[in-house]
């Protein structure tokens, strides 16, 4: 673990490159499936499509 001090804000930042991957946990899989089902049913909002350049 590396400690870095930001001299401008005098705050400590801890960086850890060995973070556990939670992508396959049931909670996150369920949330991703719910989000996909919602977008399939309702579609992506038109005003956000314009902001991000999404052409659907």
C-alpha positions as CSV (number, residue, x, y, z in Angstrom):
1,X,0.0,0.0,0.0
2,X,1.4,3.4,-1.0
3,X,0.7,6.6,0.9
4,X,0.7,9.8,-1.1
5,X,0.3,13.3,0.4
6,X,-1.3,16.0,-1.7
7,X,0.6,19.1,-0.7
8,X,-2.1,21.5,-2.0
9,X,-4.9,20.0,0.2
10,X,-2.8,18.4,2.9
11,X,-4.9,15.2,2.7
12,X,-3.6,11.7,2.7
13,X,-4.5,9.3,-0.1
14,X,-4.1,5.6,0.3
15,X,-3.8,3.6,-2.9
16,X,-4.2,-0.2,-2.9
17,X,-3.7,-2.1,-6.2
18,X,-4.9,-5.4,-4.6
19,X,-8.6,-4.6,-4.5
20,X,-11.0,-7.6,-4.5
21,X,-13.2,-8.0,-7.6
22,X,-16.9,-8.0,-6.6
23,X,-18.2,-8.3,-10.2
24,X,-19.4,-11.9,-9.7
25,X,-21.1,-11.4,-6.4
26,X,-24.8,-12.3,-6.4
27,X,-25.8,-8.7,-5.3
28,X,-24.1,-7.0,-8.2
29,X,-25.2,-9.6,-10.7
30,X,-28.8,-9.1,-9.6
31,X,-28.5,-5.3,-9.8
32,X,-27.0,-5.5,-13.3
33,X,-29.8,-7.8,-14.5
34,X,-32.4,-5.5,-13.0
35,X,-30.8,-2.5,-14.8
36,X,-30.7,-4.3,-18.1
37,X,-34.4,-5.4,-17.8
38,X,-35.4,-1.8,-16.9
39,X,-33.5,-0.4,-19.9
40,X,-35.0,-3.1,-22.2
41,X,-38.5,-2.2,-21.0
42,X,-38.3,1.6,-20.8
43,X,-35.3,2.5,-23.1
44,X,-32.6,5.0,-22.5
45,X,-33.7,8.6,-21.7
46,X,-33.6,10.8,-24.8
47,X,-32.0,13.8,-23.1
48,X,-29.1,11.6,-22.0
49,X,-28.6,10.1,-25.5
50,X,-27.9,13.6,-26.8
51,X,-25.4,14.4,-24.0
52,X,-23.3,11.3,-24.5
53,X,-23.7,10.9,-28.2
54,X,-25.6,7.6,-28.0
55,X,-27.5,6.8,-31.2
56,X,-30.3,4.3,-30.3
